[in-house]
Amino acid sequence: MVGSEVIYIEVSRIADREKRQKVCILYSISNSNVAVGADVEKRAIDLEKLGFNPFDVLYISCAGKSKVDVLLTTDDILLRKAVQNIGVLNVRVRNPVKWLIEVI
């Protein structure tokens, strides 16, 4: 599991204290962390031109940089956009429940 500066920022913005604590526990098991540098920013700018929102392009860019097998998200808008742009992305974007069913 790979984390990033972007995930940390978004988790810190969760208003519900209990939910934020649970997400922090899950986040703490990540075995590496991707920093947002010029390479990630450049890729994010290119992806944003395709209509992805700013946080999502950073997630995708960080996932691509770290060469993860899959970026898991429950964000339906991100999932739809990823399907529409599958040929441009350098990472698979999947719903965690559907992905888990596939790998089991």
Secondary structure, 3 states (H helix, E strand, C coil): CEEEHHHHHHHHCCCCHHHHHHHHHHHCCCCEEECCCHHHHHHHHHHHCCCCCHHHHHHHHHHHHHCCCEEECCCHHHHHHHHHCCCCCCCEEECHHHHHHHHC
